[in-house]
């Protein structure tokens, strides 16, 4: 009688499970921020793809001239390597939002009934973009009214020392495309002007104090 060997069954991953696992370990920790980008909450943070993962995968397979197979093992080792590298590249070229659970839930809804009438991932993507912009605008308007203006009212005519200057910069929270906090007086004043916040921040050189425009 032949020798009896112990056989260990192989756990089969779907292509999506495999790729999402790679992203979770290689990519997401590098870009996930420490607060919600809509409401600033630090609780229950998620990373939201502004361009859906399904679209990225569809474009990746089309670019490599490969068919879609649910099972990862239906691809060769070279094909999996090419798919992985390609989709990681697409993620680097895309952009994301770090959102709390509540804001993430809102972003997955469209007015008047959710996404039930959305028939393609591309249409869903565009609908989420519109909703994201609406949410950001509502939050921006509320923050100006409830945080920035009351704070500026409280420092009218004051000479600001280093700590107070940093507080002013953090209150306005103006950031560039790389999420770097902006500290330039000219950029801060431009932000105030664009958003019709009737204040001027002056520097030591001007020998003037912070003032409100009447």
C-alpha positions in Angstrom: 0.0 0.0 0.0 1.3 3.5 -0.9 2.3 6.0 1.7 -0.5 8.2 3.1 0.3 11.9 2.9 -1.4 14.8 4.7 -3.1 17.0 2.1 -3.6 20.7 2.9 -6.3 22.3 0.9 -5.5 25.6 -0.7 -7.6 28.6 0.2 -8.7 30.3 -3.0 -8.9 34.1 -3.0 -10.9 36.1 -5.4 -9.0 38.6 -7.5 -10.6 41.5 -5.6 -9.8 40.0 -2.2 -6.1 39.5 -3.2 -5.8 43.1 -4.6 -7.6 44.8 -1.7 -5.3 42.9 0.7 -2.2 44.2 -1.1 -3.6 47.8 -1.0 -4.4 47.5 2.7 -0.8 46.7 3.6 1.1 48.6 0.9 -0.9 51.7 0.2 -3.7 52.7 2.5 -1.5 53.3 5.7 0.5 55.8 3.7 -2.5 58.0 2.7 -5.1 57.6 5.4 -5.4 60.8 7.4 -6.0 61.3 11.1 -9.4 63.1 10.8 -12.5 63.2 8.7 -11.9 65.6 5.7 -15.5 66.7 5.8 -16.3 67.2 9.5 -12.9 66.8 11.2 -14.0 63.9 13.4 -11.3 61.5 14.5 -13.7 58.6 15.3 -14.3 55.5 13.1 -12.3 56.7 10.1 -12.6 55.0 6.7 -10.8 55.5 3.4 -13.1 56.3 0.5 -12.1 55.8 -3.1 -13.3 58.8 -5.1 -12.8 56.7 -8.2 -14.4 53.2 -7.5 -12.1 50.2 -7.2 -14.3 48.4 -9.7 -13.5 51.0 -12.4 -9.8 50.8 -11.6 -9.8 47.0 -12.0 -11.8 47.2 -15.2 -9.4 49.7 -16.7 -6.4 47.6 -15.5 -7.6 44.4 -17.2 -8.5 46.3 -20.4 -5.1 47.9 -20.5 -3.4 44.5 -20.1 -5.8 42.8 -22.5 -6.9 40.3 -19.9 -10.3 38.8 -19.2 -11.9 39.0 -15.8 -11.8 35.9 -13.7 -13.2 35.8 -10.2 -10.6 33.4 -8.9 -7.1 34.8 -8.6 -5.6 31.3 -9.4 -7.0 31.5 -12.9 -4.2 34.0 -13.7 -0.6 33.2 -14.2 2.0 34.5 -11.8 3.2 37.1 -14.3 -0.3 38.2 -15.0 -1.0 38.7 -11.3 2.2 40.6 -10.9 1.3 42.9 -13.8 -2.3 43.4 -12.5 -1.0 44.2 -9.0 1.6 46.7 -10.3 -0.9 48.4 -12.6 -3.6 48.8 -10.1 -1.2 50.2 -7.5 -0.1 52.7 -10.1 -3.7 53.7 -10.7 -4.2 54.2 -7.0 -1.2 56.5 -6.8 -2.7 58.6 -9.6 -6.2 58.7 -8.0 -7.4 60.6 -4.9 -9.3 59.7 -1.8 -11.1 61.0 1.2 -10.6 60.0 4.8 -14.1 60.0 6.3 -15.8 59.2 9.5 -18.5 56.6 9.5 -21.3 59.1 9.3 -19.9 61.2 6.4 -18.9 58.0 4.6 -22.5 56.8 4.8 -23.8 60.1 3.5 -21.4 60.0 0.6 -22.8 56.7 -0.5 -26.2 58.2 -0.9 -27.7 60.3 -3.6 -30.7 62.6 -2.9 -34.2 61.1 -3.2 -33.5 57.5 -2.7 -29.9 56.4 -2.6 -28.1 54.8 -5.6 -30.9 52.5 -6.6 -31.3 54.2 -10.0 -27.6 54.3 -10.8 -26.9 51.7 -13.5 -23.1 51.9 -13.9 -20.0 52.4 -11.8 -19.1 55.4 -13.8 -22.4 57.1 -13.2 -22.2 56.2 -9.5 -18.7 57.8 -9.4 -20.0 61.0 -10.9 -23.0 61.1 -8.5 -20.7 60.6 -5.5 -18.5 63.4 -6.8 -21.4 65.8 -6.9 -22.6 64.8 -3.5 -19.1 65.0 -2.1 -18.9 68.6 -3.4 -22.3 69.5 -1.9 -21.2 68.1 1.5 -17.9 69.9 1.4 -19.6 73.2 0.6 -22.2 72.8 3.4 -19.4 72.0 5.9 -17.3 74.9 4.6 -20.2 77.4 5.0 -21.1 76.2 8.4 -17.4 76.3 9.6 -17.0 79.9 8.4 -20.1 80.9 10.3 -19.6 78.9 13.5 -15.8 78.8 13.9 -13.9 81.3 11.8 -16.0 84.5 12.0 -16.5 84.2 15.8 -12.8 83.6 16.3 -11.8 86.6 14.1 -14.3 88.8 16.0 -12.5 87.8 19.2 -9.1 89.0 18.0 -10.0 92.3 16.2 -7.3 94.9 17.0 -5.0 92.4 18.8 -1.3 92.0 18.2 -0.8 88.3 17.7 2.3 86.6 19.2 3.7 83.3 17.9 1.3 81.0 19.6 -1.7 83.2 18.7 -0.5 83.4 15.1 -0.4 79.6 14.9 -3.9 79.4 16.4 -5.1 81.8 13.7 -3.5 79.7 11.0 -5.1 76.5 12.4 -8.5 78.1 12.8 -8.6 79.2 9.1 -7.1 75.8 8.1 -6.2 76.7 4.5 -4.4 73.9 2.7 -2.9 73.4 -0.7 -3.4 70.5 -3.1 -0.8 68.4 -1.1 -2.7 69.1 2.2 0.0 71.4 3.5 -1.2 74.1 5.9 -0.8 77.6 4.4 0.8 80.3 6.6 1.2 83.2 4.1 -0.7 86.3 5.1 -1.4 87.1 1.4 -2.9 83.6 0.9 -5.0 83.8 4.1 -6.3 87.2 3.1 -7.1 86.0 -0.4 -9.1 83.1 1.2 -11.0 85.6 3.4 -11.7 87.8 0.4 -12.9 84.9 -1.8 -15.2 83.7 0.9 -16.5 87.2 1.6 -15.2 87.1 5.2 -14.8 90.9 5.8 -11.5 90.9 7.7 -7.9 91.8 6.9 -4.9 90.3 8.5 -1.9 92.7 8.6 1.8 92.1 9.2 4.3 93.8 11.5 5.7 95.6 8.4 2.3 97.2 7.8 2.3 98.5 11.4 -1.5 97.9 11.4 -3.6 95.6 13.5 -6.1 92.9 12.4 -9.2 94.7 11.4 -12.7 94.1 10.1 -13.8 95.8 6.9 -17.0 97.8 7.4 
